[in-house]
């Protein structure tokens, strides 16, 4: 059964253009999907439409095989079976943890509610915390309680609205992993709304990239990273090296040499842009006559690896190389660059993303 299916949904605010423009999205039952896109692309609007807080102008939304929004149908939010985890937990400050988790349970006895709350707290790693008040918890613990509260009524769908934004980077990775594990154990379908590429790729079973109110590509994290639909997606989902190229005998001829193509353009395209990832570029001695020579313009050290920006006379823009281990290169040094693996050719043109969102 499909956990969530959104078909041709269109929504506008006032007299402006559509915020969601015939958007389609499918999340299989029991999967965690991430909706990834820059600020202003329609992520939050879609979340509000799915939850029932906003009525779309057109389209259909189906949850667990039940139509909750469509022609002549608009199920109110409280009857949709949707749980929401907001950015900062939004716990009731005057209730202890157990009462917060049990808040959404209706039509059951007190003992059953407390048992279900205890079960959910165990699931999110907070067994024994039921008597505490929200102000006695850390930010990460409050988000775990918010997830337990959302899961307690056994919803058809959990919406996670950028739930890690208020947490420091050291805590975010561990909490992402724990929440993913809890959702898997519960078997709940979930949609994570984020603009953080690393968060989407590391957390989700599948990622939907949204731009200008439409989903432009959906796939597993690996599919999006290795086979982006266009140069915009390539540049938004991770670091990308974009090179103008011409096609010759199954290869792309670029400023960094000849690169084997993954497939030949079916329409006979002879020029375009190839997409490489920084880890496909290798630094080799500048004395090697068979490779492109470049100079180091910047080194961004990250501990586990580093990004090295290179410039060369034949390159229209600097390219980025990801290198592991200790580095001896410094700004201004010369080095050689060798490309490994294959590339995909995309037509020229199209906007590049604003990574600030």
Order of alpha helices (4+ residues) and beta strands (2+ residues): beta-beta-beta-alpha-beta-beta-beta-beta-alpha-alpha-alpha-beta-alpha-beta-alpha-beta-beta-alpha-alpha-beta-beta-beta-beta-beta-beta-beta-beta-beta-beta
